[in-house]
Amino acid sequence: MDSSASPHRAAPRPLSVYLGAAMTLPGVEPLAVENMVRGIQKYQAHGFRRAGGKLEVVWTGGGSTLSFCPAAGEKCGAVFLIPSMINGSEILDLLPGKSFTRWMAEQGFNVYLLDWGNPAEDTTLQSLQDVTGRIVEIASFIQQRTREPVEAVGYCMGGTLLLGAAADRPGLFGKLVLLSAPWDFHAGDPRMMAQVMTGTPTALQLLEVRKALPVDWIQNIFARVNPALAIKKFSNFAAMAAGSAEEEMFIAVEDWLNGGHDLSAGVARACILDWYGANKPAKGEWVDLSVLKNNPVLIVAADRDILVPPESALAATKTLSHASAIRPDCGHISLMAGKNAQQTVWLPVRTWLGQK
């Protein structure tokens, strides 16, 4: 615990949206809302703060940093981890004993973890081309250190961006793992796409005025995709034992969810209009995936994912016909933070990467 941190959180954000969406759900009992509010109050006042061990920073550029976690025991190679730009890299290094980064290092991989920093304040990350260029730049740095093609894992939007970067420089990369990375933005459960489209006029106004997309707009979308989730998760949190590992994991994940940054106008406009609106990746109008015919690809499509429906993640196989796929029985965040993540997601990824 970091005792110097303020004991009160303003999150979850935007709180009014969480409460409003939950209270207007059909058939919601007043007791359920009361339990949710109790859970929110407990979370806001809780003194626990994630305090993971610091990793060595080996590269910086713009506002981004690359951290290094050295392999333990017999070496299996290196792997480059790429998170979404919307939230920080903490989801890949949550807590001692629940860190994909450190677990992979224990499995013998030299792990390189990217953190995007604050994209809206990074003048060198103003377009999707800038972003994929940053991935290529870092991958080139890693290749200089390892003298091998770079094997990489992209989580959520990080996986979509990884495919874009690899399509630009396929020879730079080796194996690619995509963890719930959207590709066909119109496939599967329509709730996420519908909320983005509903919020698009507001987003475009904000981009004109602020020259960036506020993170609260993004959080608003997430809150409305599945308003029942807030009732369930905060009610469950209210009943968790004080000081339990379960309680600390909930707080670490919730802090990560609420710790996002604004997106630059160029990146946000492309994601909203080109990805969700025009569905350019699935139509082959963003990058050409056929150039990745020599890159082994593993697609992990979470079966209960609402934010990135499995049909969306699996759509890349229409071009990447050689890709392998697994469909773990979990949701989007459970890929990293679920009770069974190590067995159902991490171990298959580690095994696949370790195959010659």
N, C-alpha and C positions, 0 to 999 in steps of 0.2 A: 504494500500500500504506500502511496505517496502522501504522507501526512501534510505536506505543504500546500496541497491543492485545495481549492475552495470546496467546502462540503456541500454546496448546493449547485445543482445543474439546472439550466434553463430548458433542457431537452425533456421529452421528445419534441421535435420541431417539425412543422408549426403545430403547436399544441392545440390551438383552436380547431384545426382541421381534424386532428385525431379525435378530439372529443365530439365535434359536430358530426363527423361521419359515423362514429360508433353509436351515438344517441339516436340517429335517424334511421338506423337499420331496422327493417321490419321485424317485429316480434322480439326485440331486445328487452329483457327484463330489467327493471330499475336496479335490482341487486347486482346484476352483471356489470352495469355501468359503475356502480358504487365500488365493486371489487377492483375494476380497472383503475379508477381514480386512486384508490388506496395503493395500488401497485406503482402508479406513476409518482405519487408522493414519496413512497419508499425509495424509489430509484433516484429521484431528485435530491433527496436528503442523505443518501448513502455515502459513507466516507471512503469506500473502496475505490482505488484508481489503479488501472493497469500500469504495471511498472516492469515491463519486460527488459531483459538484459540488452545493453547496447551492442550493436554489431558494428564492425569496422566499415567506415565509409571509404570506398576505393575509387569512386568517380563522382564528379559533380558537373552539372551543365545546366545553364538557365537556373530554374528553381528545383530541378530534379536531383536526386541522389541515388547512388547505387551502393548497397551494403553487401558485405561478404560474410558468409557463415561457412567456415572451413569444414571439410569432411572429417568424420571420425572413422577410425578403423580402415578397412580395405577400401581403396578409392574406386568409385564407379564412373567418374567423369564429372562434368559440371552441368548445371541447369540454371537457366535464367527465368525468374518469376516476374510476371507483369500483371499488376492489379488493374482494376478499372480506374479511370480518371476521376470518377464522381466521388469516391471515398478514398481514404488513405490506404496504405499498404498493411495496416495492422491486422486485417483479416487473415493475412498469410503468416502472421507471427503474433498470435493473440496472447497466449499465456504460457508459462512454463508447463510442459506436459501437454499443451494443446496448440502447438505451433507447427504448421506444415513446413515452414522454412527449416526449423531446427530438427524436425523429424527426418526430413530428407537428408540433412547433414549427417545425422546419426546412421542413416542407411548407406553412407559412403559417398554422397554427392557434395561437391563444392557448390554452394548455393549463392547465387547473385540475386538480390531482391531490389527491385526498382520502387522508388517512391516518387510520385509525380510532383509533389510539393503543392503549391497553389497555382493551378494552370491559368487562371484569369489574370494573375499578376506576372506571368512569365511571357515576356515579349517575344520569346523564341518559340512559343507554342500557340500560334494564333490560327492555325488551320490543321485539318486532318493530315495534310502532307507534312507539315511541321512535326506532328505527333509520330507518324510512322517513320519519319526521318530520325527522330530522337531514338526510337527503338533500334533502328539500323546502326546509328552511331554507337550506342551502348553495346550492341551485339558485336560490332567490329572491335571494340575495346576488349570484350571478353575473349573473342577469337585470338587476339594478339597475346593474351595471357595463356590460353589453353592450347593454341595451335590446332584446334579441332573445329568442325562446324558446330554452331551454337544450338544446343537443344534447349527449348523454351516451353514454358507453361504460361498460358494467359487465362486469367479469371474474368468472366463476364465481358464487359467492354474491352478489357485487356486482351482477351482472346481474339476478338474481332480485329483490333488494331494489330495484333501479332500477325494475323493472316495478311493484312494489308502490307505490313513491313516485309514479310517473307516473300510475298508476290513481287515486291520491288527488287529484292536481292535473294533469290532462292538459294544460290550457292553459298551464301553466308550461313544459312541455317541447316540444321540436321532434323531431328525429330521435333514435332510440334504437338503439344497437348492443349486442347481447348476445353476449359471448364465452364459449361453453361454460357458459351459465347454466342450471342445472337447473330444469325446470318439472314434468314428470311423473316423480316420484321412483320409480315402479315400472316404468318403461319401459326396454327395452334390457338390456344386460349387468347381471345381478342382483348382482354381487359386492359393490359398494359398499353397496347397500341391505341385503344380507344381513348384512354386517359391522356396520352400524349397529344393525340389529335385534338381533343377537346381543349387542352391547355395551350395549343399552339398560338392562337391569336394573342393571348396574354404574353407568352414567351417572346414573340416577335416585337411587341411593344417594349418589353423590358430590355431587349437587345438594342433597340434604337436609343433608349434613354440612358441606360447604364453601360452599354458597350460590353456587357457580360450577362450571363444567365445566372441569377441568384440560386444558391443551393436550396433555398426554401421553396422555389418553384419545383425543383426536382423532388424534394421531400414531400411536397403536396401531392405529386403524382403517385409516389409510392404509397402514401397513406390512403389514397382513394382506390387504389387497385384492389386492396383486400382489407376493408375497414374492420371486418370481424377479427382480423389477426390481432389488432391492438387490444381488443377486449380479452382475447384468450391469453396472450403472452403476458400482459401486465397483471391480469388476475392470477395467473400461475406464479408470477414473480412475488406477488403479495404473500403467497403461502409458502414460499421457499424458506428453508431453515437459515437463520442468521449465520454468516460466516462459512456457509457450505460452498463446495466447489461449483455446484450448480448455480448458486447465486452470483458468484464471481464471474462465471462464464457469461451469464445473462448481461451483467453490467459491462463487461468488456466488449461484447458484441453490440450492445445498444449505444455505447459511447462511440464505437466505430461508425455505426449507422448515422449518428447525429453529428459527426465530425467532418462532414464533407466540405468541399470548397466550391466556389463559383466556377463556371466554365467560361472560357473566352468566347466572344461573340461568334468568331469564325467556326470554331469547333462545335459549339452548341447549334448553330444554324445548320451545319452539315448533318449533325446527328438527327435533328428533328425533321428537316425537310428532305434530305437525301436518303437517310436510312429509314426512318419511320414513315415519312410521307411517300417518297418515290420508290422505296425498297430497292435502291440501286445495287447493294451487294448481291442479293438473290438474283437480280436480272443480269449480273455480269457487267454492270455499268460503272462499278467503282474500281475494282481490280480484277485481274484475270487469274483465277485460281488454277487454271490448267498448267501454268508454268511450274507448279509444285508437284509434278508427277514423280519426282525423285525424292521427295520429302515424306517420310512416314508421318502419318497424322493419326492421333487418337482424339476422338470427340467424346466428351463426357456430358451426357444430356440428362439432367436430373428429372426424374419422372414426375415429381410433384412441384415443379418450378412454375410459378405464375409470372414472375418478372421476365424470364426467358423460357418460354414453353419448349419442351423437348423437340417439338417439330421444327421450331426455329433454329435450334442448335444443330439438329441433324441435317438441315437443308444443305449444308456445305458438301455433304456426301454426293449430291447430284453432280457436282463437278469433280470432287475429290473421291472418285469411285474406289480408290485403293485405301481409303481411310477406314480405320477400325472404330468401333463405337461401343460404349457401355452406357446403361441406363440405370444408375443406382436409384433406389427407392427413397428419395429425399427431396428437399426443396433447395432453393438457390443458396441460402446462407449455410444450410446444413452440409453442403459440400466441404466446408472448412470447419464449421463449428458444431456439427451434429454429434450426438453420442456415438454413432457408428461410422463417422467419417473416416477414421483411420483404416478400418477394415474394408469398407465398401467403396472408398474413393482413393485414399492415399496409397494403399498397398497395390491396387491394380495399376495406378499411374507409375509407381516406383518399379513394379515388375516389368511393365511395358517399356519404360525408359531403359531398364537394365538389359533388355534383350539385344543381342548382337545381330 
